[in-house]
């Protein structure tokens, strides 16, 4: 009879190669002896790839069920981020498929201290994310501007920034206007008193932006006296 080979069984991680006979068979006809036919397989290789911030740092062909070696990350870094692991649990052995494993990162957070030009604390923010925009603070009755050359993008470290804390011109001008518009002696007295209290609350540095209003107030006060 003719020897008919069966369909080879599937074997995970291997590819059927050929049939091997236990003793020589010189034709497709069954010889006058027992014959053992064994299926032989070739081990498969699969692509193992590791990526760090979109960059392939390792790409190898690995035999099925061989040990997986995680590459060293020496020399690799991502500014503003901390490596926290891989996006999948790295198996010990190579599976029967290609595998791409990607690095996972956590954005760094730091503290921001904002002082005025005299070194006085304005505000302190904790856990500010790297790369975020640092907002200019606000203080009632004052005008705040960033000091010249200030970079308001959060760096990858704690940072101290400086703002120019100056008297609010519109706010002060409202008291000057009240003095001018006072219709009675009592109203003018109250307006002067309020203006003096406001101007007295500002330091000389903070008055830099309202020097014209300070001069105007002094002139009005001289006339009043």
C-alpha positions in Angstrom: 0.0 0.0 0.0 1.0 3.6 -0.5 2.2 5.4 2.6 0.0 8.5 3.3 1.4 11.0 5.8 -1.2 12.5 8.1 -1.6 16.2 8.7 1.1 17.2 11.2 -0.1 18.4 14.5 0.2 22.1 15.4 2.9 22.8 18.0 2.9 26.2 19.7 6.1 28.0 18.9 7.3 25.6 16.3 6.9 25.1 12.5 6.5 21.6 11.0 9.7 20.8 9.0 9.4 17.2 7.7 8.6 13.5 8.4 11.5 11.3 9.5 11.4 7.6 9.1 12.9 5.2 11.6 14.4 3.1 8.8 15.0 3.9 5.1 12.0 4.0 2.8 12.9 4.0 -0.8 9.5 4.6 -2.3 6.0 5.7 -1.2 5.0 2.1 -0.9 4.9 0.4 2.5 7.9 -1.9 2.9 7.8 -5.4 4.4 8.7 -4.2 7.9 7.4 -1.9 10.6 8.1 1.8 10.0 7.9 4.6 12.6 7.4 8.1 11.1 8.2 11.1 13.3 7.3 14.7 12.7 10.2 17.1 13.1 9.7 20.8 13.9 11.8 23.9 13.7 11.6 26.3 16.6 10.1 29.7 15.7 11.8 33.1 16.3 9.8 36.2 17.2 10.7 39.9 17.3 11.2 41.3 20.7 11.3 45.1 20.8 11.8 47.6 23.7 10.9 51.3 23.2 11.9 54.3 25.3 10.0 57.5 24.7 9.3 56.4 21.1 12.9 55.3 20.5 13.7 51.7 19.8 16.5 50.8 22.2 16.5 47.0 21.6 15.2 44.8 18.8 16.1 41.2 18.6 14.9 37.9 17.2 14.3 35.5 20.1 13.6 31.7 20.0 10.2 30.7 21.4 10.3 30.0 25.1 13.8 31.5 25.5 14.6 33.8 28.4 13.7 37.5 27.9 16.4 39.9 28.8 15.4 43.4 29.6 17.8 46.0 28.2 19.7 48.4 30.4 18.4 52.0 30.6 21.8 53.5 31.4 22.2 56.6 29.3 18.5 57.0 28.6 16.4 59.7 30.2 13.4 61.9 29.5 13.6 65.5 30.8 10.7 66.3 33.1 9.6 62.7 33.5 10.5 59.7 35.7 10.6 56.1 34.3 8.1 54.0 36.3 8.2 50.7 34.5 6.9 49.0 31.3 3.4 49.1 29.8 3.0 45.4 30.2 4.3 42.8 32.6 7.5 41.5 31.0 7.2 37.7 30.7 10.1 35.6 31.7 9.9 33.5 28.5 9.4 34.5 24.9 5.8 33.9 23.8 4.7 32.6 20.4 4.2 36.1 19.0 6.1 39.3 18.3 6.2 41.6 21.4 6.7 45.3 21.7 7.3 46.7 25.2 7.1 50.4 25.9 8.5 52.5 28.7 6.0 54.2 31.0 6.7 57.6 32.5 5.3 59.8 35.2 5.5 63.6 34.8 7.7 65.3 37.5 6.2 67.8 39.9 8.1 70.5 41.8 7.4 73.6 44.0 7.1 77.2 42.9 7.9 80.1 45.2 7.0 83.6 44.1 8.5 86.6 45.9 8.1 90.3 45.3 11.1 92.5 44.4 11.9 93.0 48.1 12.1 89.3 48.8 8.8 89.0 50.5 6.8 85.9 49.9 3.7 86.3 47.6 2.6 82.7 47.2 4.0 79.2 47.1 2.6 76.4 45.0 3.4 72.7 45.5 3.4 69.8 43.1 3.4 71.9 39.9 3.8 69.7 36.8 6.8 70.1 34.6 6.2 72.1 31.5 3.0 73.8 32.8 2.5 77.5 32.7 3.1 79.3 36.0 0.2 81.8 36.5 0.9 85.4 37.6 -0.6 85.8 41.1 -3.0 88.6 41.9 -3.2 90.8 45.0 -6.0 93.2 45.6 -5.0 96.9 45.3 -1.6 96.0 43.6 -0.4 95.5 40.1 1.9 92.5 39.6 4.2 91.9 36.7 6.9 89.4 36.1 10.4 90.6 36.6 12.4 91.1 33.4 13.5 87.8 31.8 11.3 85.5 33.9 10.6 82.2 32.3 7.1 81.1 33.4 7.2 77.6 32.1 7.7 75.1 35.0 11.2 73.6 34.9 12.3 70.2 36.1 13.2 71.5 39.5 12.0 73.7 42.3 12.0 77.3 41.3 11.8 80.8 42.8 10.4 83.6 40.7 10.2 87.3 41.3 7.3 89.7 40.5 7.3 93.4 40.6 4.7 94.3 43.2 3.5 97.9 42.5 0.7 100.1 43.6 -2.4 99.8 41.6 -2.7 103.1 39.6 -6.4 103.0 39.1 -7.0 102.2 42.7 -4.9 105.1 43.9 -6.4 107.4 41.3 -9.9 106.7 42.7 -8.9 108.4 46.0 -7.3 111.4 44.2 -10.6 111.7 42.3 -12.6 111.5 45.5 -10.5 114.4 46.9 -11.1 116.5 43.8 -14.9 115.8 43.8 -15.5 116.3 47.6 -18.3 118.8 48.0 -18.0 119.5 51.7 -15.1 120.0 54.1 -16.0 116.8 55.9 -16.0 114.8 52.6 -12.6 116.2 51.6 -11.2 115.4 55.1 -12.4 111.8 54.8 -11.0 111.5 51.2 -7.6 112.8 52.3 -7.5 110.5 55.2 -8.3 107.5 53.0 -5.7 108.5 50.4 -3.0 108.9 53.1 -3.8 105.4 54.5 -3.6 103.8 51.1 -0.4 105.6 50.1 1.1 104.8 53.5 0.5 101.1 53.0 2.8 101.1 50.0 6.6 100.8 50.2 8.8 103.2 48.2 9.4 100.5 45.7 5.7 99.8 45.3 5.1 103.5 44.6 7.4 103.5 41.6 4.5 103.2 39.1 2.4 106.0 40.7 5.0 108.7 41.3 2.8 111.1 39.3 -0.2 110.4 41.5 1.9 110.8 44.7 3.1 114.2 43.4 -0.5 115.2 42.6 -1.6 114.1 46.1 1.1 116.1 47.8 0.1 119.2 45.8 -3.6 118.8 46.7 -2.6 118.3 50.4 -0.5 121.4 50.3 -3.4 123.4 49.0 -5.8 121.8 51.5 -3.5 122.7 54.4 
